[in-house]
Each structure stands twice: as C-alpha cells, then as structure tokens.
Amino acid sequence: MGLLSSLVRRYDTKAVLKRIDMNEFMKLRSKHRGTLFEKSKHWNITERMEIAVSHARILGLHRASPKRVLDLGAGCGYFAYVCNYYGHEATGVDVQRTYVP
C-alpha cells in the first residue's frame, strides 16, 4: 500500500473516530469487565476502525454513490459504521455468542 493511501486511510479513521462518543464506548466496555469478551481484540477501537476503513476503501465505498449494505457476521459493527460514515445505508448482523468462563 502506498504512502498516500496509508495517510488517507489514517485521516479517514481519525474522522470516523471523532464521531464516536468515547465515554459511551467505555461505558459499554465496562459492562464486559471480568468476562472473556473483555479481552477481545474488538475493543481496540482504533485498530478495528482502521481495518474497517481499509476494507471500505478497497471496495470503493468511500467514493461510491449511496448503497444499501448488509454486513453478515458483523461482529461489533465497525464496518457497518464506516459504511454509514461514507453515506451508505448499512446494517450489521451477527449471531449472539454466549461466553462461558
């Protein structure tokens, strides 16, 4: 990946993260304290959002006309969130997992 592409992806990631209420995100995270989900890679919001931005850009969604996107296996919904940021109508769906300590 070129330097310009990398810089643009980081800029987009920062712009997306600015729209998230980090206090609410941390409240949600604290609800999972003491569970196996607490150690999940999905709580690294900056890394996960950068991956979602990268995937959206690979698909050309950052410059596409508005689309309807269905994200199956959405996990925490970062990709759907990024799609909405780029002006698409996105819905993320995932199965609910029960974590047994």
C-alpha positions in Angstrom: 0.0 0.0 0.0 1.4 3.4 -0.9 2.2 6.2 1.4 -0.6 8.4 0.2 -3.2 5.7 0.5 -1.9 5.0 4.0 -2.2 8.6 5.0 -5.7 9.0 3.6 -6.8 5.8 5.4 -5.5 7.2 8.7 -7.2 10.6 8.1 -10.5 8.8 7.4 -10.1 6.7 10.5 -9.5 9.8 12.7 -12.6 11.5 11.2 -14.7 8.4 11.9 -13.4 8.1 15.5 -14.3 11.8 16.1 -17.9 11.0 15.6 -18.0 8.3 18.3 -18.9 9.2 21.9 -15.9 7.6 23.6 -17.5 7.9 27.0 -20.4 5.8 25.9 -18.0 3.3 24.3 -16.1 3.0 27.6 -19.4 2.5 29.5 -20.3 -0.3 27.1 -16.8 -1.8 27.5 -17.0 -1.7 31.3 -20.2 -3.8 31.2 -18.0 -6.7 30.0 -15.3 -6.3 32.7 -14.4 -9.7 34.1 -15.7 -11.7 31.2 -13.8 -13.4 28.4 -15.2 -10.8 26.0 -13.2 -8.1 27.9 -10.0 -9.4 26.4 -11.5 -9.4 22.8 -9.5 -7.8 20.0 -12.7 -5.9 19.1 -12.2 -3.4 22.0 -9.1 -1.9 20.2 -11.4 0.6 18.5 -8.6 2.5 16.6 -7.2 -0.7 15.1 -10.6 -2.2 14.3 -11.8 1.1 12.8 -8.7 1.4 10.6 -9.3 -2.1 9.3 -12.9 -1.3 8.5 -11.9 1.9 6.7 -9.3 0.0 4.7 -11.9 -2.6 3.7 -14.4 0.0 2.7 -11.8 1.8 0.6 -10.7 -1.4 -1.1 -14.4 -1.9 -2.1 -14.6 1.6 -3.4 -17.3 2.6 -0.9 -15.5 5.9 0.0 -16.4 7.3 -3.4 -19.4 5.3 -4.4 -23.0 6.6 -4.7 -25.1 5.6 -1.7 -25.7 1.9 -1.5 -27.6 -0.4 0.8 -25.0 -2.7 2.6 -25.7 -5.8 4.6 -22.8 -6.9 6.7 -23.2 -10.5 7.7 -21.0 -11.6 10.6 -20.7 -8.0 11.6 -19.1 -8.6 14.9 -19.1 -5.3 16.8 -20.3 -3.4 13.7 -17.3 -1.3 12.8 -17.6 -2.0 9.0 -21.3 -1.0 9.0 -20.4 2.1 11.0 -17.8 3.1 8.4 -20.2 2.4 5.6 -22.7 4.8 7.2 -20.0 7.4 7.6 -19.4 7.2 3.8 -23.1 7.8 3.2 -24.4 4.3 2.7 -27.3 2.7 4.5 -25.6 -0.2 6.3 -26.9 -2.9 8.6 -24.7 -5.3 10.5 -25.9 -8.7 11.6 -24.2 -11.3 13.8 -25.1 -14.2 15.9 -25.1 -13.7 19.6 -22.5 -15.7 21.3 -22.5 -16.8 24.9 -19.1 -16.7 26.5 -18.6 -19.4 29.1 -15.7 -18.7 31.5 
